[in-house]
């Protein structure tokens, strides 16, 4: 075969395993793919070749852009891609070093904390201070937004559901389905996605004013005032986060709460709902009691029955006083004369909704059927004395005005005489929400019932029912109009009947007698209660909903966010959507030393090495520690007894990039890294205990200190949130400062800063600092691993020596031969490994005469490899080779194909490999079947002389994030 046809791209065979995309158009150089035909089949199955070809447009690129045998689609630049770009007249590109993201159009609403929503595009300048709502499968939680990306213009697709909800996204964006995340490209009509019908209220910035001051507590015990000041509740401002928690609590307290003696405040409800209130009490800095349970007897109209009452209390007098000052009266509510607090008129709609939704959760009736297909008006009522009825009416008038402001109509306030109690004549007031479908949908999706899960679940079912009903009525309206038009045009009634899937009587009435209003749903349309019985609301408040269409809608600017929560999802228009390196540590153990203790070992490692998305590292340092780590790398770890000198002697660049400039790393990035030092993270990052099974070059293996059956430990992780933030920061800066260069490139994801520009220098300094951080992160993970092996097997530190540590996603200034001339280049390695042969001065003395060790991880069920830099790597690949097996499936597809528990069971039972992870989804994402054949990747690397096989290892046990 002399050519390979990959659709729009044709590759020409240069020699065995070397394929070239010839230079054409604005390409500055050709592109090369290093692969066997079987690997090329896999590489050409996504956008890898298109991205590789696009990268040849980067200014200053030399010789050719190269794709390693493990290449697959990435962000802008393929993973497994290498490019050498001139440091004088070229550029440096964050996208060509390491970044992956999927996208949504700018007007897509993202659901935020406190019942708010905001277009994703509007999060650009505020995402660091926001929390998105995450559907975890078990609950809805708020999560910090760690990342915002803007990816230029892309083709987007519209997904429409049977309830008429729509969302737009790029073809590779994943959506939650009952079977896991599925990319848009794999969704079609008839499939099911999870949708949260609740939408919330558009965010607006609150007016800042002081709600409470110490002067309001002048008669209070000074100790209580100090307690409130200590907790940030005095002075209390309208813009304080804690004020939002208080608005919810006082709304519920006005309904299902009460004061008692000794400063107690009691709340009543169902256990799960009370837990949510308790979380808000904790957010204020106070400790709520446990939930109490007691059986109670009742008698109504002569009928006796038993109920179980659940409650908890808050015992702080100071907190109770806050509730009172905010408008929850002491004494009997019926005669207290309370009304809407005076500060309410200055609040935003979403803040008012926090209060009212909690009040409705306590006091409003749940959605219910009035007739088979119609719902009652949701109503709320109060009993007042005749002396305070005007205050009650004002309270309801303000409530009605708020609802009217956000487009929700209410009925007139009703007033009823009641049986007066022994002390007062009383009146009952009632306000209802009008029950036409559109109005109810607005009420349930914008306000709803806070702190009452059962009512809120019924509201979500009601929204689905009403939207489905409206869709059916609209369909029947269209049929009626079309039938009447056809009849007026002379078409026979029998022919009209045959054209529509509807009963004959409906067609006849539409043609002859007409109707005064909108048609009703047909008799076959389900009743409300029947629909509710058949509709599932998931534990996280989402509802499985059928897709009716997926269609292309053109090109639009697209954006995305990333959250810190392990679920890694967020809610987009109601739909649930979703740099590193490696080191190997040798030990003096052999396989027989650990055989039979694998489960004990994997449990100990999992307990001692932090993993998963978000925070929690071995070491939580100060600001000065982070600065020192960014500046000095592993030398900092040596000083703090997390390393020994031989670790530095066997690390790329001796564990320190001298070009690092911590001052170019943002405070946001540093804050993200501060508590993540010494943690694996998530995704494909892991720690794996392995045994050496094969030696291919025994002389080199001897130099590396490897022998058959030896136990080694492979650690794959990176610079965590700090490195991601560095890339985010500079992508945004580059997009803003170098728009002209971006407009010259075929893909904005290749955003680059011109060599010599201030941004290029700043980014390079920040990236090198992030590399130092990544080395220290892996060093501390190895330190924890050493401690586990010391405890379980009695090894000393000098019996657990680092073989090598090498970065994967990196850009480095290196000197290479280009057409017979030595030139300094920015060598971009995205998911590729440096692979220098013997003799390069950058290599540590321990390996300068033999060549650099290369570590290529395979999947959990396959082997990994140790290689050494091949003689041809400098001329063929700028001194680079593959960094792993390379993905065949996206993480979304992997979770569809594999079940984490099954993967763990199969590996343990069939291969005697013990795997432990934070979640089954992580195991499924990294299942053996989602990767290319690592044996084939290494065979090609060895055959080309860019990475020589030295040894093969096989997993013993593995921990993942």
N, C-alpha and C positions, 0 to 999 in steps of 0.2 A: 504494500500500500504506500503510495507516494503522496496522497492527499487525504485529508479527513474532512468530511462535510458535516459541520455542526450547525445546520440551519442557515442563519445569516452570516456565519463566519466559516471560512474555509482555511484549514491549516495545511501547511506543506511540511513534509517529512524532511528534516535536515540530516539526521542519522538516527540510529536506533534510540528510542525514548526521547528524542528531541524534535518538537513540532513548532513551527513558526507561523505566526500571522503576519504576512508581509506588510510593509509600510504602505499606506495609502492615504489620500486626503490630507488632513491636518495632523496625522500621526507623525511624531518627531523621530521615532525609532520603531523597529518591529517589536512584536511581542512573542515570547517563547513559553511553551508549556513542556515541562519535563514529566513524561508519563508513558506507561505502557498503554496499549490500545484499550484494555479493560478499564484502567483508571481514567483514560480520556473519555470513555463512554459516560462515566460517572461525573467527571468534571464538567462536561458539556451539557449536563442535565439541568443546570440552573443558569444564573447570570454571570458566572465566573469569567467566561471568555469575553463577554461584553465589557465587564468591569476592567479586565486586564487590558483590553484594547483601549478603553477610555483613558487609562492611566498613562498611556504613551503620549498623551497631549500635554503632560505636565512640563512646564519650562525647565530646561536644563537636564532632562533625563538622558542618560548615557547608555549606549550599546543596545539594550532592549529591556523591556519589562519582563519579569520572569514569574511563572507560576510553578510552585513546587508540586511533587506528586500527590500531596494531600490537599490540594487546593479546593476551595469551595466558596460560594458567594458570601460577601461581607458587606460592609458599609462603604460604598464608593470604590474601595480597593479590595480585591479578593483576599480572603484569609488564605495564607500560604503564598502571598505575593511578595516579591522583592523588587526594589527599584533603587538604582544608584543615581543620585541627582547632584549636579555640580553645586558646590557651596558658594561659588562666586556669582554665577549668572542663572542659577536655578531657583529652587524653592524648597520648603519643607511643609509637609502635609499631615496634619493630625489624622485625617481619614485613612491615610496610607500606613499608619502605624498601629492603630487599633481602636475600632469603634463600630458598633452594630446597633441598628435601631429600625423600627417599623413606624408607619406614619398615619396621621389622620388630618383631614382638612381643618383650617383655622377656625371655622364656626362650630366645630363639634363641642358640645357642652360637656364639661368635666364636673362631676359631682364632688363638692368639697365638704369639709366639716361644717357642722351646725346648719345643715339643711340648705346649703347654698349651691349655686352652680355658676360656672364661668366658662366662656369660650376658651378653648385650649390656647389659641393664639394670644389671648390676653394674659396668660400666665407667664409670658416671656420675661417680664420685669419684676415678677412678684412670686415666682414658684418657690423660692427658697423659704418664704415665710408662710406657705400654705400647706394644708394637709388634704389629701384626696381620700375619698371613700373607697375602701378596698373590700371586695366580696371574697371572703376566705373560703366559702363553702359551708362554714359553720356559723358565720356571723358577718356583720358589717362593722368594720373598724376604720378609724382614721389613721392615715399613715403619712409621714413626711414625704414631700416630693423631692427626690434627690437629683433629678435630671430634667432638663428641658432641651429639646433639639428642634431645629428648623432645617428642613431638608430640601428646600427648593420646590420646584413643580414636578408632580408625578401624576400618573394615571390613577384615578380613584374609581371605586365601584360603590354603588348604592345597594344596601341590603334592606329589604322591606319585609316586615312580618305580617302575619294574619291579622294583627290588631292595628295595622297601619303605621307602626313605628318604623322610622328609617334612620340609618346611619351610613356614613361614607368612610371608606378606608382604602389604603393601598392593598394590592393583591396579597402581600405577605403579612398583613396584620392579623394576629390571632384573636379569635373570639371564643368565649367560654360556651361550651355545649355540655349536655349531660354526660358525654363521654370524654371530656377534657377539652383543651384548647385546640381550635381548628383554624387554619389560615383561610382568609377570604377565598383564595384560589381553589380551596377544596370544599367550599360551601355551595349548595345549590338549592333550588326550590324543593320544599319537602323536608329539608333538614331542620333541626331544632337548635335554637340558641337561647342562652339565659339572658333575660331582660329584667331590669328593675323598674317597674312602672313609676315609682316615686321619682320626681324630677327636682323638687326644691325650688327655691326662689333666686332670681338673679342677684349676684353679689353687688353690693355698693359699699363704699367705704363709709363707716359710721362718722357722724359728727362727733368730735371729741369734746366732752364736757365732764365735769366732776359730778358724780351721782351721790356719793357719800364722803364726808370728811370726818375727822376726829371730833369736830365741833358737834356733829349729830349725836355723839356718844358722850357728851360732857358730863352727864349724870351717871355714867357707867363706871364700874371699877376700872382704875387705870391699868390693872393687869390684863383685863379683857381687851382694852384698846390696844395694848402692846401686842397681844396675841394676834389681833386682826392685822396690825401693821406688819408683823413678822411674816404673815402669810400673804402679804400683798393685797389685802382687802381694804385697807385704808391708806391713803385715800383711794376710793373706788371710782374709776373712770369708765365712760361708755365704750372706750376702745380696748379695755382690758379683756384678755381671754377669760378670766375668771368671772367677769360680769355675764358673759354668755352662758356659762354653766349655771349661774344664779338665776337667770331668766327662766331657764327650763324648770329648775327646782321650785321656784315660787309659783309658777303656773300650776304645777301638779299639787303643791301644798294647799293652794286655795281650794282644790277639789277633794282629794283623798288624803289629807293630812290634818294633824291636830297638834296643838301644844298641850303639854302636861306639866306637872310639878317638877321642881328642881331643874328648870331650864331645858327640859326634854322637848324634842320635836319628833313626832311619830309620823311614819308614812305607811300606807296600806296598799296592798296590791298582790299580784302574782309574783312568785319568787324570781323568775327571770327578769321581770320588769323592775322589781325592787333592786336587783343587782345593778341595773343600769343607773338608777338614782344613786346607789351607793358609790358607783364609780365617779359620778359627778361630785359627790360629797368629798371623796378623796382628792379630786382635782382641786378642791378649794383648800386642801391642806388639813382636813379633819378626818377623824377615824369614825366611821359609822359602826353601829353594833352589828352583831350577827342577825340573821333573819329568824324571827320567832314564829312559832306555829301553835295554833290552839283551835280546838273544835268549839263551835258555837251552835246553840239551839235557837230556832226562830219559829214564830207562829204568825201566819197571815191568813186572814179570812177563815180562821178555824183550822187551818192546815199546818201541821208541824213538820219541820225538816231540819237537817243538820248541814252545816257548812264548815269548811276549814278556813280560818283567817290567818293571813301572813302579814307580818309587819317588821319594821326595824325602827330604831331610834337614833337620833343624833343628840348627844348630851351636852354639847358645848353651849353655855349661856350666851357667849359672844356671837356664835353663829345664829342662834335664835334671834338675837337682837338685830342682826343684819336682815333676816327675813322680815322682821317687823318694819324696819326702816324702809325696806323696798316695797312694802305695801300689803303684806299678809297680816291681817289684824289679830290681836289677841282677844280672847273672849268669844262668845258665840257669833258665828259669821252672820246668822240670820238677822241680828240686831246691831252689827258693828258699824254699818254705814260705809263699808269699804267700797271703793270704786277704782277705776283705772288709775294707776300711779301717775303723778304729774309729769314725770320725766319721759313717759311713753311717747309723747308727741314728737320728741326729738330723735327717736330711734329709727333705724332703717326697717324696711319691711321684713327682711329676714330675721332681724332681732325680735320684732313683734311676733313673728311666726314661731319662734322658739317658745315664747310664753304661751301663746294661744294653743299651739299643738299639744303642749303638755297638759294644759287645762282641759282640752278636748279628750285627751287620753284618759283623764280621770273622770270627766263628767258627761261627755257626749255619748249618745247611744251608738252602738255598732251598726254598720250597714246591714240592712235587712230588706226582704222583699215585701212590697206593698201589695202588688198583684204578681202574677206569674213572671212577667218580664219587666216589671217596673220596681223601682226602689223607693222606700220611704225617704222623707227629708231627714237628714241627720239633725238632731235637735239637742240643745243644751238648755237647762233650766236652773232657776234659783228661787229659793223661798226667802222673802224679806218681810220684815215687819212693815206696817203701814207707815211708820215714821221714817224708814230707810228705803222704801220702794223707789223713790226718785234716784237714789244712788245706784240701786240695782239697774234701773232703766238706763242710766248714763253708762254703766259698765257695758250693757248689751249694745247700746248705740255706738260706743267706741269700737266694740268688736265688729259690729256690722260695717262700720266705716272702713275698718282695716280690710275686711274681706272684699268690700266693694273696690278698694284701691288696687287690689291685685286681681280684679276681674271675676270675683265670686259673688253671686247674688244671694241675698237672704230674704226671707219673708218678713212681714211686719212683726214687731215684738208683740207677743200675746200676753195677756194678763188674766189670771184666774183667782177667784176667791178660794180660800182653802179653809180647812177646819182649823180655827185658831187654837193655839196652845193655851195653857192656863194663864200665861203671863202676858201674851201679846196677840193682837190680831195680825194675821199674816196674809201675804199675797204671793202667788206663784207667777213668776215671769218665765217666758219661754221664747227662744229664738231658733229658727230653723234655716238650714241651707236649702235653697230651692232644688228640686229633684229632677230637673231636666238633665239629660245625659251629659252635655258639654259642661254644664256647671258643676256637676258632681265629679267629673273627671278632673276639672281644675282644682277642686277642693281636695280630693284624695291625693293628687300628684304634687300639689304645692304645699299643703299644710298637713293634713292627715292627723294621726293619733300618735303622739310621742309617749313613751313609757307604757305603752299597752300593746304588746306584741300581737295578741289575738285580734284586736280591732284593726290593727295595721295590716295584718295578713288578709283579713276579710276585705279591707279597703283595696288592697292590691288585686285580689280576685275580682272585685267590683269594677276596677278600672279595665281589666282585661275583658270582662263581660260587656261593659258599656261600649268599649272600642270595637269589639267584635260585632255587637248589635248595630252600632252606627255604620260599620262597614257593610253589613248586610242590608240595612235600610238604603244606603247610598246605591248599592248594586240594584236593588229593586226599583229605585227612582230612575236609574239609567235605562233599565229595561222598559219601564212604563213610557218614558219619553220616546225611546226608539220605536216601540210598538205603535205608539200614536202617530209618529212621523211616517212609518211604513204604511199604516192604514190610510192616512191622508193622501199618500201617494198612489193608492190603488192596489196595494198588495193584499191578496186574499188572507182572511183571518187564519185559515188552516196553515198557510205557509208561514205566517208570522209565528204561530204557536211552535212550529218545528224548529225555529231559529233560536229559541231561548230555553234554558234549563230552568223552567218554572211552571207552576200549575196553570192549566188552561183558564180557570176562572180569573186569575190575576190578569192575564192577557186581555180577556174579553172586557173586564171592567176598565182596564186602562184605555181600551179603544173606544168603548161605547159610552159608559156612564161617567168615567172620570172619578176623581176623588178630591175632597176639599183640602186635605192636608197631606203630609208625608205618608207613604205606605208603612204599615206595621210589618215586623218580621213575620215570616210564614210560620205555620203551625209546627213545621219540622224544626224550627229554631229552638234551642234548649231554653228551658225556664232558668231563672236566676239560681235557685237552689240546686238544680240539677247540674248546672255549669260549675258552681262552686265545689260540689262534691267531686267532680272529675278534674278540677284544676289543682295542680300542686304548687305550693309556694315553698321554695327551698328554705333551709334554715337561715341562709344569709339574706332572705327577703327577695331573692330573684325568682322569676317565673319562667319555666321552659316554654318557649313560644315558637311556632312554626314559621319558617321563612317561605314567603310566596314568590320572591324574585331576587335575583342578584344581577345587576346590569352595570355596564360601564357608563360613566357620566362625564367623562372628559378629564382634563388635566387641571390640577389645582395646587396651590402652595400647601405643603403638608408639614405637620409638627408631631411631636410625641413627648411624653413625659415618662419618667421612671420613678417608682416609689420604693421606699425602704422595706416595706413589709415582705415577709417570705412568700406570700401568695403571688406577689408581683403582678397584680391586676389593678385596674381602676374602672370606673364607670363612665363610659363615653356615650352621651346621648341615651343613657339608660342601659346600654349594652355593656356586658363585662368583657373587657379586652386585655391583653397582657404585653489593664495590661498585665500581663502575667509572665511567668517564667517557671522553670523547673529545676530541682536539684535532686541529687541522689546521695544518700548516706550509706556507707558500707558498715557492716558489723562483723564481729568475729564469730557470729553464730552460723550454724548450718541448719538446714530444714528440720532435721530430727530434733533440734533443740526447741522448736516451737510447735512441732506437730502434736496435735491433741490439745493445744492451749490456744488455738486460733480465736475461739469465741471470747476467752478471757482477755486476750490481747486486743481484739477489736473494741471490746467494751471499755478497756482502760484508755485506749487512744481517743475514743469518742468522748469520754468523760474529761479528758485533759487537754484536748486540742479544740478550741472554739471553732464552730462552723456555722454556716447559714448566712442569709442576707441580713444586712444591718450591722449593729454594733457588737461589742463583746469580744475583746482580744485578750491575750495573755497579760498585756501590760497597758494600763491606761496612764499615759504620760501627761506631763504638764505641757504648756505652750513651748517652754524652752527645750523639752525633750523632743518634741516634734521638729523644731528648728534644727536641733543637732542631728537627728536621724536623717532629715532631708539633706543636710550638709555633708555629714561624715559617713553615712552608710553603716556597714558592718563594724567599722572601727568603734562606733558608739556601742554596739552590742558587746564588743570585746571589753570595753571599759566597764560595762555594767554586768559582767559575768554571765552574759548570755551566749558567749562564743569563746573559742580558744584560738590561738594564733594560727593553727593549721587550717581553720575554716577560711581565714582571709587568704591563705596561701593557695587554696584550691577553688577560689571563686573568680568568676569573670571580673576583670578590672580590680581584683583584690577587694571586691565588695564596695567600691566607692567610685562614683563618676566625678572626676575633678571639675567638670563643667557645670555641676549642679549650682543653681542659684535659688535658695529657698525664698528670697524676697519676691520672686516672680510667681510663687504659688499663692493663690488667694487664701484669705482667712477661711472662707467657706470650705475649701479643700482641706486645709489643715484641721479644721474642726471635725470634718468627717473622718479623718485619719486618726485622730487623737485616741479614740477608744477601740481601734481595730488592729493595733499592732500585735501580731501573733495570732492570726485567724485565717482559716481557709477561704471563707466566703462561700459562694454558692455556684450553681451552674456546673461547668465541667472541672471545677477545682476539687482536688482530692489529696488524700494521703494514702499511699498503698504500700503495704509490706509485701516484698517479692522474694522469690528465690531464683538464683541464677541456674538456668537449665541447659544452656548451650554456650560454648566458646568457639568463635570462628577464627580469631587471630590470637593465639595463645600468648605470643610475645607481647602484644599490645595489652591484652588482658592482664598480664603479669605486671606491666608498668602501671596499669590503672589499679592494681590490687584486687582484681576480681578472680574468683575461682568457682568451679561448679558446685552447686548446692548451697552456696553462700546466701545468707539473708541480707537483703538490702532494703532501704526504704526510699520511695520516690515521693517527693512533695511537689505538687503543682498548684501554685496560687500566685497572686500578684500584689499590686499596690492598692487593692480594695477600692473603697469609695473615693479616696484621695486622688488616685490616678484617673478615675472616671471624671471627677470634677475638673481636674486640670484640662482634660481633653474638651469637656463642655465649655469651660471658660474661654479657651483659646479658639475653638471653632466659632463661637459667637463674635469674638473680637475680630477674627480674620474675615468673617462674612461681612462685618460692618466696615472694616478698614480697606479691604481689597476687593471691592465689588467688581472693579474692572477686570481683574485677573479671573475671578469666578465666571464672569460672562464669557470668557474665552474658552472655558472648559466644557466638555460635553455633559458633565455631571457635577452639580454643585456640591455633592458629597465629597468631592476631591479638594475641597477648600484648602488653599495653600497660601503661605506667606512668602513673598519674594526673599531670596537669599540676600543678606545684608540689611534687610529692614529691621526696625526695632522689634516688631512682633516676632519675626523669625528668631532673633536672638533671645527674646524673652521666653518664647515657647520652648526653645531648645534647653535653656537653663531650667525651666520648670519641669520639663520631661525628665531631664537627668536627675533632678531632685526626686521625682516620683520613682525612678529606677532605684535610687538609694533606699527609698522607703520600702520598695518591694523586696529588696535583698534582706533588709532587716526583718520584714514580715516573715519571710521563709526561714530566716535564722531562728526567730523565736519559736516558730512551729517545730523546727528541728530540736531546739532546746527542750521543749515539752516532750518530744518523742524520746530523746535521750533519757529523760527522767523516768518515763514509763519503762523503757528497756532496762534501766538500772534497777528499778524496783522489782520487775518481774523476773529478770534473768541475771541480775548481779553484774552487769557490764559497767566498766568505767568509761569515761569520756574518750580516752585514747583508743578504746576498742570500738568506737563508733565514729569513723572519720568521714568527712565530706569528700565525695568523689569530685563533684563539680556543681556549680550553679551557673545557669545561663539564662538570659532573658529571651522572651519570645516576641512580644510586641514592642518594638524599639526602633528608634532612629539614631544612628551614630555617625559621627564624622570619622571617616576612614580613608586611607590613601589606597587607590587601586590603579591598575594599569588600564588605560583607555586608549586603544590604537597606538600602543607603544609609548604613551606619555603618562607619567605618574600624576594623578589628579586627586584632589581631596573631594570626597563626595559625602552627601547625606545619604547613607544607606538605610532605606526604609525596609524594615522586616516586619510584616504584619502576619502573625501566626507562622513565622519562619524562624529558624535558629541559625546563629552564627556558627560556621563550620570551618575554622581556620586550620590549615595543615601545619606540620612542624615547620619551625623557623620564623613564624610571624612574631615580631617583637611584642605585640599586645598580649600574647599568651603568658600565663604565670610560669616561672622557672620550672615548676614540677612537670609541665607538659610541653615545654618549648621544643624539646627534641623528639617527641613522639607524636604530637598533634593534639588538638583540643578534644576532650571528651564531649560527645553529643548524646543527649538523652531524648529518646523518642517514645512517649507513652502510647500504648495501645488502649483498647477498650477494656472494661472490667473483666471480660471473659477471654481476652486474648493476651498475648505476651507483649512486653515492651522491649526496647532495644537500647543498647549502648553502642554508639558508633564513635569514630574519630574523624576529624576533619580530613577530607580527601584532597589529593594533589590537584584535582581539576576544579575544585570549588572556586578558587580565585578567578580563574579565567571564564568559568561558566556561569557563576551565580553570585558574584561579588562576595565570595566566601560564605555561602549560605546553603542550608538544606531544609528538609521538611521538619516540622515541629511535632507531628503526631500522626494519627491515622486519618484525620479529616472526616468531617461529618458527611453522611449520606442523607440523613433525614433532619428536618428542622426539629426543634424541641417540641413544638406543637404536634407534629406528626408522630414523633416518638411516643408521646403520651397517649395518642390514639391507638398505636400499635401494641404497646406494652403496658403491663400492669406492674407497678414497682414491687409489690409483694411477691408476684410470680417470678420476677427476675431474680430477686434475692433468694427465693427457694431453689430455683433451678441452679444458680451458681453454687449454692452450698451443697446441694445434693449430688449434682453431676460433676462439678469441678473442684469441690472442697474449698471454695472461695467464700469467705465470710464478709458480707457487706453491711454497713450500718450508715444511715443517713438521717437528716432532719425530717425528710418527707419521702413518701413513696414516689411522688412525682419526680423528684430529683433522680432517683434510681432509674425510673422509666426513661427520662431524658437522656441518660448516659448508658442505656442498655447496649450490650455488645452488637446487636444488629443495626444500630444507627450509625456506625462508623465504617469507613472503608477498610479494606484488608491491610492491616499494618505490615504484614509480611511482604505484600506486593509493593507497598510504598518504600520499604527499606531495600527491597531487592533492586528497585530502579535507582535509588540513591547510591547504592553500592556499585551497580553496573556502570553508572556515569562517573564514578570516581569523585563525587562531591561529598560523600559520607561513607566511610568504610565500616562494614559490620565488624563488631568486636565481640559482643555477647548478647544473649537473649535472656529475658527474665519472665517469670510467670507469677500471677497474683497469689498471695496467701490470704490477705484480708485487706479491706478497703473502707475508709470512711469518707463521707461526702457531706457537703453543705445541704 
